[in-house]
Amino acid sequence: MSYNVNLEAYEGPLDLLLGLITKNKIDIHDIPIHLVTEQFIAQIKKWEEMNLEVASDFIVMAATLLEIKSKLLLPKELEYIEGDEDESDPREELVRKLIEYKLYKDIAENFKVSEDLYTKVYYKPQEDVSDFRDPFEELGAVKLEDLVKTLETILLRYNKTKPNESFYEIQREEVSVEECTRNIRNRLLNAKSINFSELLCESSSVPRIIGYFLSILELVRLKFAYVKQNYNFSDLIIEKRG
């Protein structure tokens, strides 16, 4: 045969007293001492019958409750405060302690709920998104608008220097951005910096100009080089990092 024993755990005499008040739905500001005292002492006797050691704090609280109960049975004492009669309530100090204890207990319970909640929260570490960063963020002092206008100026210069012929053969030029990028890399290995115009010649086509332009953006994104200008719409100066 098995026995199930259910023991209520209390952290101290105030915890037990507050539990009795809550159980009986008592107003903490108007405690019926006779009822609470009987239940408090009954709980202590229950522990003693189970051969459980009762802490001295509980014995002291039981004595305090009996003292308050006896004072309430005696004629009420009158205290004179600044000429006015004031009836002292022997429960006042106990009520103050219970209110303070309840406040701290509620705060501790809120912390416990928050702890249980946040132990179930998992944070994802920040990933490296440098490969997805906008390459224009690395251009330094060169603004996107200035860069675009510089490209337009270069294309306009190309159109003006192109021979004006009535008839000419149209040929499709295959331009590889990888090839343009490799060419810029090789040049920067031998020179501290190069100008964008040095990559072109009078016969450079529009696709090749744009190919070199995209290559510069790619090298900036890879943090291999950076771009600057001496003044607005001037030639682009490409310098190797480090």
C-alpha distance (Angstrom), angle and dihedral (degrees) to the residues before:
residue distance angle dihedral
M1 . . .
S2 3.83 . .
Y3 3.77 128.0 .
N4 3.79 125.6 -147.8
V5 3.79 112.4 -149.9
N6 3.79 119.1 -169.9
L7 3.80 113.5 -163.7
E8 3.77 120.4 -173.7
A9 3.79 110.6 -138.9
Y10 3.78 119.4 -140.8
E11 3.78 124.8 -174.5
G12 3.79 93.1 -146.7
P13 3.80 145.5 -31.7
L14 3.81 92.8 -71.4
D15 3.80 89.2 52.8
L16 3.82 90.9 52.2
L17 3.79 91.7 46.0
L18 3.81 91.8 48.7
G19 3.80 89.3 48.9
L20 3.80 91.3 54.3
I21 3.81 91.0 48.7
T22 3.79 91.3 50.9
K23 3.80 93.0 44.7
N24 3.80 92.6 52.5
K25 3.84 92.6 40.5
I26 3.77 91.0 -123.9
D27 3.78 125.3 170.2
I28 3.80 104.6 -112.0
H29 3.82 89.9 -144.6
D30 3.83 92.7 55.0
I31 3.80 107.0 38.6
P32 3.84 117.0 179.9
I33 3.80 94.8 -135.0
H34 3.82 95.4 -167.4
L35 3.83 92.2 58.6
V36 3.80 96.4 42.0
T37 3.81 92.6 45.0
E38 3.82 92.6 52.8
Q39 3.81 92.5 49.0
F40 3.81 92.6 44.3
I41 3.82 92.8 52.3
A42 3.82 90.4 43.3
Q43 3.79 89.8 56.6
I44 3.81 91.3 50.8
K45 3.82 91.2 50.2
K46 3.79 89.3 49.3
W47 3.79 90.4 56.4
E48 3.82 91.2 47.0
E49 3.83 91.2 51.7
M50 3.81 87.8 54.2
N51 3.81 89.0 52.2
L52 3.80 90.5 -115.3
E53 3.77 118.4 152.1
V54 3.79 111.0 -113.0
A55 3.80 115.3 -146.7
S56 3.78 116.5 -122.5
D57 3.81 90.1 -120.6
F58 3.79 89.9 68.5
I59 3.83 91.3 50.1
V60 3.81 90.0 50.8
M61 3.82 91.0 50.2
A62 3.81 91.1 49.1
A63 3.81 89.4 52.8
T64 3.81 90.2 47.9
L65 3.81 91.3 52.2
L66 3.82 91.1 49.4
E67 3.79 89.9 49.9
I68 3.81 92.0 50.6
K69 3.81 90.1 46.5
S70 3.80 91.9 52.6
K71 3.82 91.7 48.4
L72 3.78 90.8 53.1
L73 3.82 89.7 53.9
L74 3.79 91.7 53.8
P75 3.82 123.4 77.0
K76 3.78 110.2 -78.4
E77 3.77 116.5 -99.6
L78 3.79 119.8 -129.9
E79 3.79 121.0 -140.9
Y80 3.76 120.2 -160.3
I81 3.78 112.5 -138.6
E82 3.80 116.2 178.8
G83 3.77 91.8 -28.2
D84 3.83 95.7 -47.7
E85 3.78 125.4 109.0
D86 3.80 113.9 -122.3
E87 3.80 124.5 -172.9
S88 3.80 108.8 -139.2
D89 3.80 116.8 -139.8
P90 3.83 114.0 -147.4
R91 3.81 88.9 -153.1
E92 3.81 93.5 61.5
E93 3.83 97.4 90.6
L94 3.81 91.9 45.2
V95 3.81 91.8 49.9
R96 3.82 90.7 51.1
K97 3.80 91.7 52.3
L98 3.80 91.8 47.2
I99 3.81 92.7 50.8
E100 3.82 91.3 49.8
Y101 3.80 91.6 46.8
K102 3.81 92.1 48.7
L103 3.82 90.4 50.4
Y104 3.82 93.1 53.4
K105 3.79 91.7 42.8
D106 3.82 91.8 53.0
I107 3.82 90.4 48.7
A108 3.80 91.1 49.8
E109 3.80 90.3 48.9
N110 3.80 90.6 52.1
F111 3.80 90.0 51.3
K112 3.81 89.6 49.4
V113 3.82 91.5 52.3
S114 3.81 90.7 48.3
E115 3.80 90.7 48.8
D116 3.81 92.1 50.8
L117 3.80 89.7 48.4
Y118 3.80 97.8 48.3
T119 3.82 94.0 44.4
K120 3.81 85.3 66.5
V121 3.80 93.2 51.3
Y122 3.78 117.5 94.8
Y123 3.79 122.0 -165.2
K124 3.77 121.5 -148.0
P125 3.83 112.5 -134.9
Q126 3.76 116.3 -119.4
E127 3.77 112.5 -94.3
D128 3.77 126.7 -137.9
V129 3.79 105.1 -100.3
S130 3.78 96.4 167.2
D131 3.82 90.5 115.9
F132 3.80 89.0 59.8
R133 3.80 96.2 46.4
D134 3.77 117.0 122.8
P135 3.83 105.7 -98.8
F136 3.80 90.5 -143.0
E137 3.82 88.4 68.4
E138 3.81 88.4 68.5
L139 3.80 96.3 52.5
G140 3.79 92.6 93.2
A141 3.79 113.2 -160.7
V142 3.82 93.7 1.6
K143 3.79 111.1 96.2
L144 3.78 122.7 -148.2
E145 3.80 91.9 -118.8
D146 3.81 91.8 52.7
L147 3.79 91.0 47.4
V148 3.80 92.7 52.5
K149 3.80 92.3 46.8
T150 3.80 89.7 49.4
L151 3.80 89.6 53.9
E152 3.79 89.9 49.0
T153 3.82 89.4 51.6
I154 3.79 91.1 51.0
L155 3.81 92.0 49.0
L156 3.80 90.6 47.4
R157 3.81 90.5 50.9
Y158 3.79 89.1 50.3
N159 3.81 91.8 52.8
K160 3.82 91.8 49.7
T161 3.78 94.6 49.8
K162 3.78 93.8 46.6
P163 3.84 111.4 103.9
N164 3.78 113.8 -102.6
E165 3.79 103.5 -124.4
S166 3.78 128.6 166.4
F167 3.77 92.6 -145.4
Y168 3.79 129.7 25.8
E169 3.76 137.8 153.7
I170 3.77 117.6 -103.4
Q171 3.77 112.9 -139.3
R172 3.77 125.7 -178.7
E173 3.80 110.9 -128.3
E174 3.78 117.2 -153.0
V175 3.80 106.6 -140.2
S176 3.81 119.6 -171.1
V177 3.80 117.8 -157.9
E178 3.80 87.7 -156.3
E179 3.80 89.8 57.1
C180 3.79 92.2 48.7
T181 3.80 90.7 47.7
R182 3.78 92.0 49.9
N183 3.80 90.7 49.8
I184 3.82 92.2 52.5
R185 3.81 91.0 47.6
N186 3.78 92.4 52.0
R187 3.80 91.8 49.1
L188 3.78 92.8 49.6
L189 3.80 90.6 52.5
N190 3.80 89.0 63.5
A191 3.80 99.7 33.7
K192 3.78 132.9 44.5
S193 3.78 91.2 -135.3
I194 3.79 140.8 -4.4
N195 3.78 134.2 -161.1
F196 3.76 121.8 -119.8
S197 3.82 90.0 -125.2
E198 3.83 90.0 59.7
L199 3.78 88.6 65.7
L200 3.78 92.0 58.9
C201 3.74 137.8 60.2
E202 3.79 134.5 -162.5
S203 3.79 91.2 -90.2
S204 3.80 95.8 49.8
S205 3.77 112.0 130.7
V206 3.78 126.5 -134.4
P207 3.85 92.4 -107.5
R208 3.82 90.1 53.2
I209 3.80 92.4 49.2
I210 3.80 90.6 50.0
G211 3.81 90.2 44.5
Y212 3.80 91.5 57.2
F213 3.79 90.0 44.6
L214 3.82 91.2 54.8
S215 3.81 89.6 45.3
I216 3.79 90.0 57.7
L217 3.81 90.9 52.6
E218 3.80 90.1 49.4
L219 3.82 92.7 51.4
V220 3.80 89.5 48.3
R221 3.81 90.5 51.1
L222 3.81 90.3 50.4
K223 3.84 88.4 50.1
F224 3.79 90.2 -123.5
A225 3.80 93.7 121.4
Y226 3.78 142.9 3.2
V227 3.80 133.3 -146.8
K228 3.79 132.4 -132.2
Q229 3.81 139.5 167.1
N230 3.78 131.9 -145.9
Y231 3.80 90.6 -142.1
N232 3.80 139.1 -14.1
F233 3.81 116.2 -53.4
S234 3.80 91.3 0.0
D235 3.78 123.6 135.2
L236 3.81 115.7 -63.5
I237 3.80 114.2 -109.7
I238 3.80 113.5 -150.6
E239 3.81 116.2 -159.7
K240 3.77 129.3 -177.7
R241 3.80 115.5 -119.6
G242 3.77 116.9 -114.3
